[in-house]
């Protein structure tokens, strides 16, 4: 019998082709003894088999997934759907090559009406429980069932307007409970059936959605542009949840061991208190600089810096990491070699040689020749820039200059570009589904988000000049 599923403790970094980049690195961090919420990876071969079997998961793979769930329940001492100690998980895609156009993460999978009440009572924090539930309904509806996130965002905005608040975190437990009900009603209206309450049904729906995302239009666009074979497939990572949204002693962040824009050696990143990971990368709130984490969570920050040092020395390259702090305790959710500008790539390669981590030959091989052309991309004339009257100030997520006519959707960007117009894509925030519009744009401007949001990852991947703005007035 083929092995289709690996616990994190069974893999390592050399198994990237089988476990995908994310799964291999989670396994490697586990072997290094770092604080990783445990789980399992469904292999890239299982994805290929899914397509060979007519887009279905066969009985052998299904059986191994259920066995892994049982092992995961034993490790965490929690169970799916349990009324005493319920297990909640995240489900994420993870191809062997970074694929920004693929499926968004699903968080808090395993929640239903019974479980959310249990969590609210046991935690003494009903606001957190209902916040998790409404997030899960929204993510599952959008990512798995393709309802569309805009319908849920409209409901959130309407609720905030009715309550006279501006931020999601200002909504009460009762507000979020009401939103969860509205979300489920929206789901039923769009899909024609009730939102699934069985955690294992939810899990299988999410796994199939990851496999399907390997063949979605934006993933195909990215693969064609980056010479990634269709035959590779994607892995699926199922990981027990660590919660950054349980209160002010919790948070989540994204950080690099070096500055991805300049290559300077020093911690660079962003952090949000009382938030979950997608809040940072999706840009739904503007985060604080990673240095502010030191004042907020001093012990976790010290541990995080040690983890950063361990990972950079182990991989001998600049690392891009995602992490969560739950009640002051650090959890590592991901690490990978960080994307960087051409300027940063040159500096980092030279510095790694000076620091004894790389030979000169290895350093040269680290630099992608296709990225060097970005050194020749346009810059603003310094004198003209100094003389100009700025309309607003923001966060420059990438170096370089961009100008064009304003468009507000990825579809319009593609259409206008096709008829020869230069455009700047303006969005409230960005997500991987914007990739075709970003590719057609001279630059991207967003109202919300920070330096580590989706637009920045996509920018590094497809060499666009991205401009971010904190607020427009």
SEMIRO-803121 format. One record per residue (C-alpha): residue number from 1; chain; y, x, z. Coordinates in steps of 0.2 Angstrom, whole numbers, plus 5000, padded with zeros to 4 digits. Example, Ala and Ser with C-alpha at 12.3 -4.5 7.8 and 13.67 -1.06 7.14 Angstrom:
% SEMIRO-803121
{1,'A',{4978,5062,5039}};
{2,'A',{4995,5068,5036}};
//
This chain:
% SEMIRO-803121
{1,'A',{5000,5000,5000}};
{2,'A',{5017,5007,4995}};
{3,'A',{5030,5009,5009}};
{4,'A',{5045,4999,5005}};
{5,'A',{5054,4999,5022}};
{6,'A',{5059,5013,5034}};
{7,'A',{5065,5013,5052}};
{8,'A',{5081,5024,5054}};
{9,'A',{5069,5035,5065}};
{10,'A',{5057,5038,5050}};
{11,'A',{5070,5045,5037}};
{12,'A',{5081,5060,5034}};
{13,'A',{5095,5066,5023}};
{14,'A',{5083,5073,5010}};
{15,'A',{5077,5055,5006}};
{16,'A',{5093,5049,4998}};
{17,'A',{5085,5044,4982}};
{18,'A',{5073,5032,4991}};
{19,'A',{5085,5027,5006}};
{20,'A',{5101,5027,4997}};
{21,'A',{5116,5037,5003}};
{22,'A',{5120,5026,5018}};
{23,'A',{5102,5024,5024}};
{24,'A',{5098,5043,5022}};
{25,'A',{5114,5047,5032}};
{26,'A',{5110,5034,5046}};
{27,'A',{5093,5042,5047}};
{28,'A',{5100,5059,5048}};
{29,'A',{5112,5054,5062}};
{30,'A',{5098,5046,5071}};
{31,'A',{5088,5063,5070}};
{32,'A',{5103,5072,5077}};
{33,'A',{5104,5061,5092}};
{34,'A',{5120,5053,5088}};
{35,'A',{5124,5036,5095}};
{36,'A',{5119,5025,5080}};
{37,'A',{5114,5007,5082}};
{38,'A',{5096,5006,5076}};
{39,'A',{5089,4997,5062}};
{40,'A',{5079,4999,5046}};
{41,'A',{5082,5003,5027}};
{42,'A',{5074,4993,5013}};
{43,'A',{5071,5006,4999}};
{44,'A',{5079,5008,4982}};
{45,'A',{5061,5006,4974}};
{46,'A',{5061,4988,4982}};
{47,'A',{5076,4984,4973}};
{48,'A',{5069,4989,4956}};
{49,'A',{5053,4980,4961}};
{50,'A',{5064,4964,4964}};
{51,'A',{5070,4964,4946}};
{52,'A',{5052,4968,4940}};
{53,'A',{5046,4953,4949}};
{54,'A',{5059,4941,4941}};
{55,'A',{5072,4943,4954}};
{56,'A',{5061,4939,4969}};
{57,'A',{5055,4948,4984}};
{58,'A',{5036,4949,4984}};
{59,'A',{5024,4946,4998}};
{60,'A',{5021,4964,5002}};
{61,'A',{5039,4969,5003}};
{62,'A',{5042,4953,5013}};
{63,'A',{5028,4957,5026}};
{64,'A',{5035,4975,5029}};
{65,'A',{5053,4968,5031}};
{66,'A',{5046,4956,5045}};
{67,'A',{5037,4970,5053}};
{68,'A',{5053,4980,5054}};
{69,'A',{5062,4965,5061}};
{70,'A',{5049,4965,5075}};
{71,'A',{5051,4984,5078}};
{72,'A',{5069,4982,5079}};
{73,'A',{5068,4968,5091}};
{74,'A',{5057,4980,5102}};
{75,'A',{5070,4994,5101}};
{76,'A',{5085,4983,5105}};
{77,'A',{5076,4972,5117}};
{78,'A',{5084,4957,5108}};
{79,'A',{5076,4944,5097}};
{80,'A',{5083,4934,5082}};
{81,'A',{5088,4917,5088}};
{82,'A',{5084,4920,5106}};
{83,'A',{5092,4909,5119}};
{84,'A',{5093,4923,5132}};
{85,'A',{5096,4939,5122}};
{86,'A',{5099,4936,5104}};
{87,'A',{5099,4950,5091}};
{88,'A',{5113,4950,5078}};
{89,'A',{5113,4962,5063}};
{90,'A',{5124,4969,5049}};
{91,'A',{5117,4970,5031}};
{92,'A',{5125,4982,5019}};
{93,'A',{5121,4989,5002}};
{94,'A',{5118,5008,5000}};
{95,'A',{5114,5016,4983}};
{96,'A',{5111,5034,4981}};
{97,'A',{5128,5036,4973}};
{98,'A',{5143,5028,4981}};
{99,'A',{5146,5011,4973}};
{100,'A',{5163,5003,4978}};
{101,'A',{5160,4988,4966}};
{102,'A',{5145,4982,4975}};
{103,'A',{5142,4970,4989}};
{104,'A',{5153,4968,5004}};
{105,'A',{5146,4970,5021}};
{106,'A',{5139,4955,5031}};
{107,'A',{5142,4956,5049}};
{108,'A',{5135,4945,5064}};
{109,'A',{5120,4939,5055}};
{110,'A',{5108,4929,5066}};
{111,'A',{5122,4917,5073}};
{112,'A',{5120,4898,5074}};
{113,'A',{5127,4884,5085}};
{114,'A',{5114,4888,5099}};
{115,'A',{5116,4907,5098}};
{116,'A',{5135,4906,5098}};
{117,'A',{5135,4895,5114}};
{118,'A',{5123,4908,5122}};
{119,'A',{5134,4922,5118}};
{120,'A',{5150,4913,5124}};
{121,'A',{5142,4909,5141}};
{122,'A',{5133,4926,5144}};
{123,'A',{5148,4937,5139}};
{124,'A',{5160,4926,5148}};
{125,'A',{5171,4929,5132}};
{126,'A',{5169,4913,5121}};
{127,'A',{5184,4918,5110}};
{128,'A',{5173,4934,5104}};
{129,'A',{5158,4923,5101}};
{130,'A',{5167,4910,5090}};
{131,'A',{5176,4924,5081}};
{132,'A',{5160,4932,5077}};
{133,'A',{5153,4915,5071}};
{134,'A',{5167,4910,5060}};
{135,'A',{5167,4928,5052}};
{136,'A',{5149,4927,5048}};
{137,'A',{5150,4910,5040}};
{138,'A',{5165,4916,5030}};
{139,'A',{5156,4932,5024}};
{140,'A',{5139,4924,5021}};
{141,'A',{5147,4910,5011}};
{142,'A',{5157,4922,5001}};
{143,'A',{5145,4936,4998}};
{144,'A',{5128,4928,4998}};
{145,'A',{5132,4910,4991}};
{146,'A',{5148,4916,4981}};
{147,'A',{5159,4901,4987}};
{148,'A',{5174,4912,4987}};
{149,'A',{5184,4919,5001}};
{150,'A',{5200,4911,4996}};
{151,'A',{5195,4894,5003}};
{152,'A',{5192,4901,5020}};
{153,'A',{5208,4911,5020}};
{154,'A',{5217,4895,5016}};
{155,'A',{5209,4887,5031}};
{156,'A',{5214,4901,5042}};
{157,'A',{5232,4902,5036}};
{158,'A',{5233,4883,5039}};
{159,'A',{5226,4885,5057}};
{160,'A',{5238,4899,5061}};
{161,'A',{5253,4889,5054}};
{162,'A',{5248,4874,5065}};
{163,'A',{5247,4885,5080}};
{164,'A',{5263,4894,5077}};
{165,'A',{5254,4911,5076}};
{166,'A',{5254,4926,5064}};
{167,'A',{5239,4936,5068}};
{168,'A',{5220,4930,5068}};
{169,'A',{5219,4938,5085}};
{170,'A',{5231,4926,5092}};
{171,'A',{5220,4911,5089}};
{172,'A',{5210,4904,5104}};
{173,'A',{5192,4901,5107}};
{174,'A',{5195,4883,5103}};
{175,'A',{5204,4887,5087}};
{176,'A',{5190,4898,5081}};
{177,'A',{5177,4885,5086}};
{178,'A',{5187,4872,5075}};
{179,'A',{5188,4884,5061}};
{180,'A',{5169,4887,5062}};
{181,'A',{5167,4868,5060}};
{182,'A',{5179,4868,5045}};
{183,'A',{5170,4883,5037}};
{184,'A',{5153,4874,5038}};
{185,'A',{5160,4859,5030}};
{186,'A',{5168,4869,5016}};
{187,'A',{5151,4877,5013}};
{188,'A',{5142,4860,5012}};
{189,'A',{5155,4853,5000}};
{190,'A',{5153,4868,4989}};
{191,'A',{5135,4871,4990}};
{192,'A',{5128,4854,4993}};
{193,'A',{5118,4858,5009}};
{194,'A',{5120,4863,5027}};
{195,'A',{5124,4881,5032}};
{196,'A',{5108,4890,5036}};
{197,'A',{5104,4891,5055}};
{198,'A',{5087,4901,5054}};
{199,'A',{5091,4919,5057}};
{200,'A',{5077,4925,5046}};
{201,'A',{5082,4913,5032}};
{202,'A',{5099,4921,5034}};
{203,'A',{5092,4938,5033}};
{204,'A',{5082,4936,5017}};
{205,'A',{5097,4927,5009}};
{206,'A',{5108,4943,5013}};
{207,'A',{5094,4955,5007}};
{208,'A',{5093,4946,4990}};
{209,'A',{5112,4946,4989}};
{210,'A',{5112,4965,4990}};
{211,'A',{5099,4967,4977}};
{212,'A',{5109,4955,4965}};
{213,'A',{5125,4965,4968}};
{214,'A',{5117,4980,4959}};
{215,'A',{5118,4970,4943}};
{216,'A',{5135,4961,4946}};
{217,'A',{5149,4964,4933}};
{218,'A',{5160,4976,4944}};
{219,'A',{5145,4986,4948}};
{220,'A',{5140,4988,4930}};
{221,'A',{5158,4993,4926}};
{222,'A',{5158,5007,4939}};
{223,'A',{5141,5013,4934}};
{224,'A',{5146,5014,4916}};
{225,'A',{5162,5024,4920}};
{226,'A',{5152,5036,4932}};
{227,'A',{5136,5039,4922}};
{228,'A',{5125,5030,4936}};
{229,'A',{5108,5024,4929}};
{230,'A',{5104,5006,4931}};
{231,'A',{5086,5011,4935}};
{232,'A',{5091,5019,4952}};
{233,'A',{5093,5002,4961}};
{234,'A',{5101,5000,4979}};
{235,'A',{5094,5001,4996}};
{236,'A',{5098,4988,5010}};
{237,'A',{5102,4993,5027}};
{238,'A',{5099,4981,5042}};
{239,'A',{5107,4987,5058}};
{240,'A',{5110,4980,5075}};
{241,'A',{5128,4975,5078}};
{242,'A',{5140,4985,5089}};
{243,'A',{5155,4974,5093}};
{244,'A',{5173,4980,5091}};
{245,'A',{5180,4963,5093}};
{246,'A',{5175,4959,5111}};
{247,'A',{5192,4963,5119}};
{248,'A',{5206,4976,5121}};
{249,'A',{5193,4989,5127}};
{250,'A',{5184,4988,5110}};
{251,'A',{5189,4993,5092}};
{252,'A',{5184,5000,5075}};
{253,'A',{5189,5013,5064}};
{254,'A',{5187,5024,5048}};
{255,'A',{5191,5043,5049}};
{256,'A',{5189,5059,5039}};
{257,'A',{5186,5076,5047}};
{258,'A',{5200,5083,5035}};
{259,'A',{5215,5075,5026}};
{260,'A',{5208,5068,5009}};
{261,'A',{5225,5069,5001}};
{262,'A',{5230,5087,5006}};
{263,'A',{5214,5094,5012}};
{264,'A',{5222,5100,5029}};
{265,'A',{5209,5103,5042}};
{266,'A',{5211,5090,5056}};
{267,'A',{5206,5072,5060}};
{268,'A',{5213,5059,5048}};
{269,'A',{5210,5041,5049}};
{270,'A',{5214,5023,5056}};
{271,'A',{5209,5013,5070}};
{272,'A',{5211,4994,5076}};
{273,'A',{5208,4987,5093}};
{274,'A',{5199,4971,5095}};
{275,'A',{5193,4971,5077}};
{276,'A',{5177,4973,5067}};
{277,'A',{5175,4986,5053}};
{278,'A',{5179,4976,5038}};
{279,'A',{5196,4972,5046}};
{280,'A',{5201,4991,5043}};
{281,'A',{5193,4994,5025}};
{282,'A',{5198,4976,5019}};
{283,'A',{5216,4979,5025}};
{284,'A',{5217,4962,5033}};
{285,'A',{5228,4970,5047}};
{286,'A',{5238,4986,5047}};
{287,'A',{5229,4999,5058}};
{288,'A',{5236,5012,5070}};
{289,'A',{5233,5031,5067}};
{290,'A',{5217,5038,5073}};
{291,'A',{5227,5049,5086}};
{292,'A',{5232,5033,5095}};
{293,'A',{5213,5031,5099}};
{294,'A',{5215,5045,5111}};
{295,'A',{5227,5036,5123}};
{296,'A',{5217,5019,5121}};
{297,'A',{5199,5026,5123}};
{298,'A',{5200,5044,5130}};
{299,'A',{5182,5046,5133}};
{300,'A',{5176,5039,5117}};
{301,'A',{5189,5049,5108}};
{302,'A',{5182,5066,5115}};
{303,'A',{5165,5061,5110}};
{304,'A',{5170,5056,5093}};
{305,'A',{5179,5073,5090}};
{306,'A',{5162,5081,5095}};
{307,'A',{5153,5070,5083}};
{308,'A',{5165,5075,5069}};
{309,'A',{5162,5093,5072}};
{310,'A',{5143,5091,5073}};
{311,'A',{5143,5081,5056}};
{312,'A',{5155,5093,5047}};
{313,'A',{5145,5108,5052}};
{314,'A',{5128,5099,5048}};
{315,'A',{5133,5093,5031}};
{316,'A',{5145,5108,5027}};
{317,'A',{5158,5097,5020}};
{318,'A',{5172,5085,5024}};
{319,'A',{5165,5069,5031}};
{320,'A',{5171,5051,5030}};
{321,'A',{5165,5040,5044}};
{322,'A',{5165,5023,5051}};
{323,'A',{5163,5019,5069}};
{324,'A',{5165,5006,5083}};
{325,'A',{5169,5007,5101}};
{326,'A',{5161,4993,5112}};
{327,'A',{5168,4992,5129}};
{328,'A',{5173,5010,5128}};
{329,'A',{5156,5016,5121}};
{330,'A',{5156,5025,5104}};
{331,'A',{5144,5019,5090}};
{332,'A',{5143,5028,5073}};
{333,'A',{5140,5016,5059}};
{334,'A',{5141,5028,5044}};
{335,'A',{5145,5045,5037}};
{336,'A',{5146,5052,5020}};
{337,'A',{5154,5066,5010}};
{338,'A',{5172,5060,5009}};
{339,'A',{5181,5056,4993}};
{340,'A',{5197,5067,4990}};
{341,'A',{5211,5071,4978}};
{342,'A',{5209,5086,4967}};
{343,'A',{5222,5095,4977}};
{344,'A',{5212,5092,4993}};
{345,'A',{5196,5097,4984}};
{346,'A',{5203,5114,4980}};
{347,'A',{5209,5117,4997}};
{348,'A',{5194,5111,5006}};
{349,'A',{5182,5121,4995}};
{350,'A',{5192,5137,4999}};
{351,'A',{5194,5133,5018}};
{352,'A',{5175,5130,5019}};
{353,'A',{5172,5148,5012}};
{354,'A',{5185,5155,5024}};
{355,'A',{5176,5146,5038}};
{356,'A',{5159,5153,5033}};
{357,'A',{5151,5136,5029}};
{358,'A',{5150,5139,5010}};
{359,'A',{5147,5153,4998}};
{360,'A',{5160,5155,4984}};
{361,'A',{5147,5149,4972}};
{362,'A',{5144,5133,4982}};
{363,'A',{5162,5130,4984}};
{364,'A',{5165,5130,4965}};
{365,'A',{5150,5118,4963}};
{366,'A',{5158,5106,4975}};
{367,'A',{5173,5102,4964}};
{368,'A',{5170,5089,4951}};
{369,'A',{5178,5095,4934}};
{370,'A',{5183,5077,4930}};
{371,'A',{5194,5076,4945}};
{372,'A',{5205,5091,4940}};
{373,'A',{5214,5081,4927}};
{374,'A',{5222,5072,4941}};
{375,'A',{5233,5087,4944}};
{376,'A',{5242,5083,4928}};
{377,'A',{5245,5065,4932}};
{378,'A',{5263,5060,4932}};
{379,'A',{5275,5063,4947}};
{380,'A',{5292,5055,4951}};
{381,'A',{5307,5066,4946}};
{382,'A',{5313,5073,4963}};
{383,'A',{5332,5070,4959}};
{384,'A',{5329,5053,4952}};
{385,'A',{5319,5048,4967}};
{386,'A',{5332,5055,4979}};
{387,'A',{5345,5045,4970}};
{388,'A',{5336,5028,4970}};
{389,'A',{5338,5014,4982}};
{390,'A',{5321,5009,4989}};
{391,'A',{5316,4991,4990}};
{392,'A',{5304,4995,5004}};
{393,'A',{5294,5008,5013}};
{394,'A',{5275,5009,5014}};
{395,'A',{5260,5020,5015}};
{396,'A',{5257,5031,5000}};
{397,'A',{5238,5031,4999}};
{398,'A',{5237,5043,4985}};
{399,'A',{5249,5056,4977}};
{400,'A',{5257,5053,4960}};
{401,'A',{5269,5040,4952}};
{402,'A',{5266,5023,4944}};
{403,'A',{5277,5010,4935}};
{404,'A',{5273,4994,4926}};
{405,'A',{5275,4975,4926}};
{406,'A',{5269,4966,4941}};
{407,'A',{5253,4956,4941}};
{408,'A',{5245,4947,4955}};
{409,'A',{5226,4945,4950}};
{410,'A',{5213,4957,4944}};
{411,'A',{5210,4945,4929}};
{412,'A',{5228,4946,4924}};
{413,'A',{5229,4965,4925}};
{414,'A',{5214,4966,4913}};
{415,'A',{5221,4954,4901}};
{416,'A',{5239,4961,4901}};
{417,'A',{5232,4979,4899}};
{418,'A',{5221,4973,4884}};
{419,'A',{5237,4968,4875}};
{420,'A',{5245,4985,4879}};
{421,'A',{5256,4981,4894}};
{422,'A',{5257,4994,4908}};
{423,'A',{5254,4984,4925}};
{424,'A',{5255,4986,4944}};
{425,'A',{5243,4976,4953}};
{426,'A',{5251,4967,4968}};
{427,'A',{5239,4960,4981}};
{428,'A',{5240,4954,4999}};
{429,'A',{5225,4965,5002}};
{430,'A',{5211,4972,4991}};
{431,'A',{5192,4971,4990}};
{432,'A',{5178,4978,4979}};
{433,'A',{5179,4964,4967}};
{434,'A',{5196,4970,4962}};
{435,'A',{5189,4985,4953}};
{436,'A',{5191,4980,4935}};
{437,'A',{5210,4975,4939}};
{438,'A',{5212,4992,4947}};
{439,'A',{5205,5001,4933}};
{440,'A',{5217,4992,4921}};
{441,'A',{5232,4996,4932}};
{442,'A',{5244,5010,4933}};
{443,'A',{5245,5008,4952}};
{444,'A',{5241,4995,4966}};
{445,'A',{5253,4988,4979}};
{446,'A',{5247,4978,4994}};
{447,'A',{5256,4969,5008}};
{448,'A',{5243,4973,5021}};
{449,'A',{5231,4987,5025}};
{450,'A',{5231,5006,5028}};
{451,'A',{5226,5022,5021}};
{452,'A',{5208,5019,5023}};
{453,'A',{5207,5002,5015}};
{454,'A',{5196,4997,5000}};
{455,'A',{5210,5001,4988}};
{456,'A',{5210,5019,4993}};
{457,'A',{5191,5021,4991}};
{458,'A',{5192,5013,4974}};
{459,'A',{5206,5024,4970}};
{460,'A',{5197,5040,4974}};
{461,'A',{5182,5034,4964}};
{462,'A',{5191,5029,4948}};
{463,'A',{5206,5041,4949}};
{464,'A',{5220,5028,4950}};
{465,'A',{5237,5031,4958}};
{466,'A',{5237,5019,4972}};
{467,'A',{5253,5014,4982}};
{468,'A',{5251,5005,4998}};
{469,'A',{5265,4996,5007}};
{470,'A',{5265,4991,5025}};
{471,'A',{5277,4976,5023}};
{472,'A',{5289,4968,5010}};
{473,'A',{5305,4960,5016}};
//
